[in-house]
Amino acid sequence: CVEVNDGHSFDELIPALQQKNNTMKPQVIIAHTTKGKGIKPFENDPAWHARKIKGSELEICKKELGIE
């Protein structure tokens, strides 16, 4: 088992993915992440684990991410 403290960081994820697995058994990577990261109104809201963005929420997302 490999644990990644910041699952949003490629610098942490890539080495975990590149680790050799010599055990001939499945390997698990636990990557700690934040639901909705980057969009403050939606961060840490478990509803976004299964919801789709729609309507005015899309405009909020675009604004938070700097997309026009």
C-alpha positions in Angstrom: 0.0 0.0 0.0 1.3 3.5 -0.9 -0.2 6.6 0.6 -0.1 10.0 -1.1 -0.7 13.0 1.2 -1.7 15.4 -1.6 -3.6 13.5 -4.3 -3.8 16.7 -6.4 0.0 16.9 -6.7 1.6 15.2 -9.8 4.9 15.5 -7.9 3.6 13.2 -5.3 1.4 10.9 -7.5 3.9 10.1 -10.2 6.6 8.5 -7.9 3.8 6.5 -6.2 2.7 5.2 -9.6 6.2 4.4 -10.7 7.1 2.3 -7.6 8.0 -1.2 -8.4 5.7 -3.9 -7.1 7.8 -7.1 -6.7 5.2 -8.9 -4.5 3.1 -10.3 -7.4 0.1 -9.0 -5.5 -2.2 -6.1 -6.2 -1.0 -2.7 -5.1 -3.2 0.0 -3.6 -2.5 3.7 -3.8 -4.4 5.9 -1.3 -4.5 9.5 -2.6 -5.9 12.0 -0.2 -7.9 14.6 -2.2 -10.5 17.3 -1.6 -13.8 17.0 -3.3 -14.5 19.9 -5.6 -11.0 21.3 -5.2 -10.5 24.6 -6.9 -14.1 25.7 -6.7 -14.5 27.1 -3.1 -18.3 27.0 -3.0 -18.2 23.3 -3.8 -15.1 22.1 -1.8 -15.6 19.4 0.7 -19.2 18.9 -0.1 -19.8 15.2 -0.4 -22.8 15.8 -2.7 -20.3 16.5 -5.6 -19.2 12.9 -5.4 -22.3 12.0 -7.4 -23.8 15.2 -8.8 -23.4 16.8 -12.2 -22.8 20.6 -12.6 -25.8 22.3 -14.1 -27.3 25.7 -14.8 -25.9 28.6 -12.8 -23.4 26.2 -11.1 -21.5 26.1 -14.3 -21.1 29.8 -14.3 -19.8 29.7 -10.7 -17.3 27.0 -11.8 -16.1 29.0 -14.8 -15.6 32.1 -12.7 -13.7 30.2 -9.9 -11.4 28.5 -12.5 -10.8 31.7 -14.5 -12.5 30.3 -17.6 -14.6 32.6 -19.8 
